[in-house]
Amino acid sequence: MSIRLSNGLGNTECRIVIEEVVQARMQTQKHCGVTELPPIAPATIETLGIGERAWAEALVFTREKSPASFDQWFSGVQFDQLTDGVLALRARDEFVRQWVDDYFLPTLTERLRAQTGWSIQVRWSIDIGLDRPAAARKASSFPPVRPRTLSLRPGPDDHAFAPTSDPNRMASDTSRVVAMGPPVEGLNPKGTFANFVVGPSNQLAHAASMAAAGVAGRRHNPLVICGGTGLGKTHLVHAIAHRVREERPGARIVYISAERFVNEFVQALTDQRMHEFRARFRETCDLLLVDDIHFLAGKTQTQEEFFHAFNALHQSSKQIVVTSDKYPQQLDKMEERLVSRFQWGLVADIQAPELETRVAIVRKRARLEHIELEDDVCVFIAQMVRSNVRELEGTLIRLAAKASLLGKSIELAFARTEIALTTTTRPNEASVEDIQRVVCHHFKLRSVDLLSKDRHKSIAFARHVAMYLCKQRLKCSFPELGRAFGNRDHTTIISAVRKVEHLRTSDAEVRAHIEAIERKLGAAE
């Protein structure tokens, strides 16, 4: 028996129809003496939402490896939803949860990741009465298991909008009406976790942001997201706000740029309304999101006010998230006590995206904007625009707008012509190989020395300078530079770039070497 659902059905209606199908099949099997549910027909699976369909297919894939064991354990597991990479599951007791978590989830989550492209985070809850278990239990194959007692002790980081696995508390939370928190100004409705493309360059920042939103994982407070312009820092901050507001409507969220914080602070001083200003950031705030914190540099009195607001929120276990274009220790004219507090939690950096991530970003944005784009055009745009995500998306929108005005489709030849007219990249701009060659000539080394594993001081220093110049001039991602320098790990490139950045400001001899090489590169271009 199979049913094809109408595309117009909502999630609730879809679930009701599916339950009716399952109940009808169970009645049929009861009369026929069948004790185990066969798989749902493919026609039915195909009509489910993306999350339900991915879960159903992942279940089939996982069950094939060990059907008997799967049925035993998944009769105590229920699927709730899969949204934005967050897999919500219920377990009959803690023992089932732990066993499934240890022995089945790695296969399941890997299959889901391959199907959806999402970074999967699992959120468990305990519910003794499961009404829709993932598998049917055979009468005699799975004896009752005595569940271990759950000790749900709130940790020091628990706060007003932290998730809970207490079924009684969850039931009471859903039964009462929750007052909506005040609206959050300045949020981009498209800035959600679902619209964020995860790659090696931003994976840590994405996972940390999900945890800060109370989705899954250990929460770090404060969370500092740092990286260059247009790489997705603000997108993640908006996604945190959207997720917290969706999951906990009563949470009081304050999203503000550092520039606006300064302006409001000055205005409060002028109008003698400091009590209201302080109450907003210290007393009536459950989640503080501050964009471009580096703007506070040099503003001593504003830093003093932010310091006290930070302390008040942190002591109350309220989540704080800030973004910056530099690492905390690199912030000039910032009070040391603020810098040290930024380093209390987690500093997650975002680097320029790799080619594969850039291609995925172009495809994602094209789908969001309903732009028809061939694969070869996606790859070409990603190859031509390497600096940041904002420029990448801007190039796509510009191509789509001009194609629409001219009544043309976005083909490869059209994309080549238009990008060539607007790109700022000169045809003879230095490449990684050019920089490596000039550095070798300056330090009187061979190219093979620069790419070798030789750690002699002079060779290592020249190699680090070449890595630094490539990063500064070409804006390549760290993994791409790692491949260009003898397949080195990207963390080696990060360390080298930071080291040379520090030496350039503190060592006159190093600064002279770099300036001499830059002059040679400028002459070559």
N, C-alpha and C positions, 0 to 999 in steps of 0.2 A: 504494500500500500504506500503510495507517495502522493504528496500534495504540492502544488506549485503556488506559493503565496503571492498575493498581489503586491506590486511595488509601492502601492499607496498606504500599506499598513504601517502603523507606528510600532515602536518597540514593544509596548504593552500588548497591542493586538496580535503582533507576531508571536509573542510568547504564549498567548492564550490558544492560538490556532495550533501551535506545536504541541502544547500540552494535550489538546483534544486528540491530535493524531496519536500521541503516545498512549493515551488512555484507551483509545479504540483498539490499538494493537494489543495492549495488555488484556483487554476483554477477550479478544480473539484467541490469544494464546492460552488464556485460562480455560476456555472451552476445549481447546485442542490438547491440553496437558503439557504445554511448553513452559519450562521454568526459566528460560534465559531470553532476554530481549535481543533480537537480531539488530544489525546496524540500521540506522535510519536510511531510507533510500536516498541516492545521490540527488535526485530531483528536488527533494526537500531541503537537503543541505545547501544546495546552490542558491536557494532563495533566502537564506538567513542573512543577517547583517555581517559585516566584515569580521567582527570579533567572534560572533557565534560560529561562523563558518570556519574560521581559522582554528577555533577550539575543537570543533567536531572532527576536522581532518587530522589535527594533532593527536586527538584521542585514538583515532583509528590506527595511526602510525605507531603510537606507543603500545597499544594493546597487542599488535601483531608480534611484538618481541616476546611477550609472556602472557598469553590470554588468561590463564588460570589465576596467576598472581595478581594481574591487573584487576580482574573482577572482584577478587577478595578485598583489595584495599580501596578501590575507587567506588565501592558500594558505600563507603563512609565519607565520600568527597562530593561536594556540589559546586558547580560552576555558577557564578553570579553574573560576571560581565568581564569584558576585555575592552578597555577604553584607553586610548593614548599610551599604549604599552603597559598599562597597569592591569594585571590579571587578579581579579577578586575571586577567592575560593573560600568555601566553608568546609570544615572538617568536623566529624562527629565527636572527636575528642582529641586531646593533645598527642596521644600515642599515634593515631592515624596520621595526623598532620606531620609529625616528625618523620615517620617512615616514608610517606609519600614525598616529603621534601628532600629526603636523602637519596632515595632510590629511583624515583620516577620524574621529578621535576627537571633535572638537567636535560633529559631527552625531550620532555614536553616544551620547555622554554626555548631550547635550541630550534625545535621544529617551528614554533610560533614565530621566532625571530626571522627564520628563513622565509616564512610565508608572508609576513607583514612588513618586514624591514624595521620593526620597532625594537628598542632596547627593553626587554621584558622585566618588569618589577612585579613581584608576587606579594599580594596582601591577603593574609589569612584571617579568618575569624572562626570561633568555635560555636557550633550550634548542634545540640543533641538531636533535635528533630529536623532531619533533612527531608524536604518534600520532593526534591528532584535530584536524587543521587546520580552520579555520572555513569554508574554501572549497576546491573542487577546482581543481587547476592544469591548464590545457590543455598538451598535450605541447610545442607549439612557440611558445606565446605569451609565455613568461616565461623568458628565458635566465637561467642562474645568475648570481647577483650575488656578487661577492667581498666578503665582510664585512670591515669595518674592525676593527682590533684594539681590543679593549676594555681599558681601563686601569682596574682596580678598586683605587683607592688609598683606604684608610680615611681619612676626614676626622677632624678633631679632636673632632667631636661623636659619633663612633661609639661604641657602648657594648655592653654585654652582650646587650641585647635589640633591637638595631637590625636592620631587615630587610636582606637581601642579594640581589643579583642574580647572584651567582656560582653557576653550575649545579653545579660540583663540590662546593662547600661545601654547597649545598642538598641534594645527594644524600647527602653524608656525615651531614648533620644529621638527615635522615629515617631513615637506616639505623641510627643508634645510639639506645639508650634514654636518654631525658633524665630526670634525677631531678626529681621534683616539688618545687617550692619550698614553704615552710611556708604553711599556710592564712592567708588574709587576713581578719581579724576586722572585723565591722561593715559588710560590703558588702550592699547591697540587691540581690537576684537580678534584680529588674526594672530596675535602673539600668544599662541597656546602651545602646549607640549606636543599636540598632534601635528602641528605645522612646523615643528623644529626637526631638522634633519641631523641625525646623530652620526658622527664619524670619529676616527681616532683623534682628530684635532680638538674635539669638544666633548668627548665622552665623559670625562671626569666632571666637568662643569654641569653637564646635563643630569648625571646621576645625583650630584650633590644638590642640585636645584629641586629634583623630585623629592629627595629626602627632606629638604627645607619646607616643602609644601605639605609634608606629613603623609606622603604616599607610601614610601617604603624605604628601608635602610636606616642607618644611623644618622641622626640629625646633628649637624655641626653648627655651632653658634658662637660667633658670627660666621656667615658665609661671605667670602670676598671673591667675586668673579672679576678677573682681570684679563685684559687683552687689548689688541689694537682696535682702531675704528672700524665699525661695520662688520664685526665678526659674530654678533649674536648675543652680546651681554644683555642689552635691553630686552631682547626677545625673551630670554630666560627669566628675567625679573617680572615681565608682564605675565609669563606663563605661571609663575609661582602665585601671583595675585589671583589670576583666573581660577586656578585649581583650588586654592584655599577658599575663595568665595563660593565656588561650586559645591565643595564638600562641606563647608561650615559657614553657612550664610550669615551667621551672627558675628563672625570674626571682624574685628575693627582693624582695617588695613590702611596704612598710610604709605602712599607711593609719592615720592618727591625727588626732583633733581637737586643736586647740591647747590646749584645756582639759585634755585627757587627757595631753598632753605635759607640761604644767605639773605635774599630779598625779604622774605617773611620775617626773619629775625630783626633786620634793620627797621622794617615797618612797625613791628611790635614794640621796639624800643622807642620809636618816634611817637607812637600813639599811646604809650604807657600801658600796653596790654601784654606784658610779659607773663602774667599768670595764666592767661588763656593759651599763649604759645607753648609754655612748658607743660600745661595739662594735656595738650594735644599729643605731644611727643613722649610724654613720660607716663601718663595715667590712663588715657583713653586709646591706647594703641596695643594691639595684639601682634601685629606684624609690621615691621618697619623696613621699607625698601627705598634705598637711596642710590640714585644713579649719578655717576661721574663724581665720586667722592674726592677726587684729586682737585676739584675746583675749590675746595676749602683751604688749599695750600696758601700760606701767608696771611690768612685771615684769623688772627689770634683769638679775638673775642668770640667769633662764631665757632671756632674749634673748641673753645671752653664750654660753650653752651651744648654743642653736640656731644662732648665728652660726658657731661652730666646726664644727658638724655640716654646715651649709650649705656652708662652704668645702671640707670634706673630700670631700663628694659631688660638688660642682661641679668640683673639680680632677680627679676621677676620671671625669668625663663621665657621671655618673649623673643621670638625669632627676629634676627637682624640680618639683612642682606644688603651688601653694598657692591657697587661696580667701580672699576678704576681702569685707566689705560696703562697703569704701571703696577708692579708688585709693591706691597706696602712698604718694604724697606727701601724702595727707590723713590718714594714720594718726597720731593723737596719741600722745605719749609712747612713740614707737618710735625706737630708735637710728638715727641718720642712716646709719650704715654698713650696717644691714640694709635700710633703705629703698632705698638706692642699689643694693644687690644684687638686690632685687626688680625693679628697673628694667633690669637687665642684659639680660633676655630679652624676653619679650612680655607686655604687660598687655592682656588681652582682657576687655572688659566685656560684661555681659548686661543688657539693659534690659527693661522691662515689655513683654510681647508685644503685637503689633498684633491687631486683630480677627480677621483671616484666620488668624493663627497660633493664636489662642485657640480658634477653631472646630476647627482641625486637632487641637489638643491634646485637646479634649473627645471628638472622634471616635476618636482613638487610644486614649485611656483607656477609652472605652466598649467598644471591641473587645477590649482586654486583659481587662476585667472581665466580658465577655460580657453587656453591657447593651444591650438594643434601644432605639435612640434615633432619632427622626425628625430630619430636617435642620433643620426650623424650631425644634425644641427645642434642638439644638446651638447654633444661632445665638443664640437667646434667652439661654442660659446664658452664652455668651461675651460678650454685650452687657452683661449684668448684673454680671459679675465681671471687673474689669479690673486689680485690684491685683497679683496674682501667680499663678503656676501652682499652687502648693500649695492656695490657697483655691479655685481653679477646679476642681481635681480633688476637693477635699473636698465642694464643692457637688454635684457629680455623684454621688459615693458616697452622700451623705445622701439625695438624691432617690431613688436606686435602692433604698436600704434601706427607706425609708418606703413606696415603691410596692410592694415585695415583702411587707412586713408587712400592708398594707391590701389586697393582691391586686389592685392597679390597674396599668395601663400608664402609662408616663411620657409623657403628652401635654402639649401646650402649656399648656392651662388648669391642669392639675395643677402644672406647673413654675412658672407665674406665682404661684399661690396659696402654694406652699411657700417659694419664694424671697422673696416679700413678707413672710412671717412671720419669716424668719431674717436678712434682710439688715440691715446696719447703716447703709445709705445712706438718708438722709432724703430725702423727695420734693422738698423745696425746697433741696437742697444746691446750692451754687454750681456753675455750669457754666463752660466756657471763655469763653463770651460774657459771663457775669456778671463774671468776673474782669477781662476786657478792659474792660468798661464802667466798673467801679470804678476801675481804674488810670487810664483816660482822664480821669475826673472828678477824681481826685486831682492829676494833673499838668496839668489844664486843656488836654487835647488832644481831637481828634476820633477816632472809631473808625477812620475811613479812614486817618488818619495812622499809627496803630499797625500797620495791615496793609499800608501802602505800602512802597515801596523807599527811602523817604527815610532818609538816614543822618545827619541832623543830630543833634548830640550829645544834646540833650534828648529827642528822639523815640526815638533808639536806646536810651537808658538806660531810658525808660519801657517800651519794647518788651521789653527784657531782663528787667526786673522782672516784667512780666506773664507771660513765659515761665517764669520761676523759680517764681512762685506757682502757676501751672497744674501744673507738674511736682510741686511739693511737696504740693499740696492734692488734686489729682485723680488722681495716679499714672498719667497718660496716658503712652503710649509717645512717644518722640521723633518718629518719623514722623507719628503722629497730630497732635502739636502743630505740626509743620511745616506740615501741611495747613491747620490752624486759623489759622496766622499768615501767610496769603498764599502758601501752597504753597512754603514755604521748605524747603531741604534739612535733613535731621535733624541734620547735623553743626553747622549754625548754632545750633540749639536747644541742643545739648550744650555748645557754647562759651559761650553766653549763661548757661546755668544754672550752669556752673562759675565764671564770672566774678562773678555776683551772690552765689554762695555765699561766695566769697573776700572780696568787699567787705562782706558783712554782718558778718563777724567782724572786719574790720580798719578799717572806716570807720563812725564813729558816725552820720554824717548819713544814709548809706544805710540803716543799721539802723533809724533813726527813720522814714524813709519807708516801709519794709516793714512795720514794726509798726503804723503808722497805717492802712495799707491793709488789713492783716489784721483790725484792729478794725472797720473798715467792713464787711468781708466777714462777720465774725462777727455783726454787728448785722443785716445783710441776711438771714442764714440764720435 
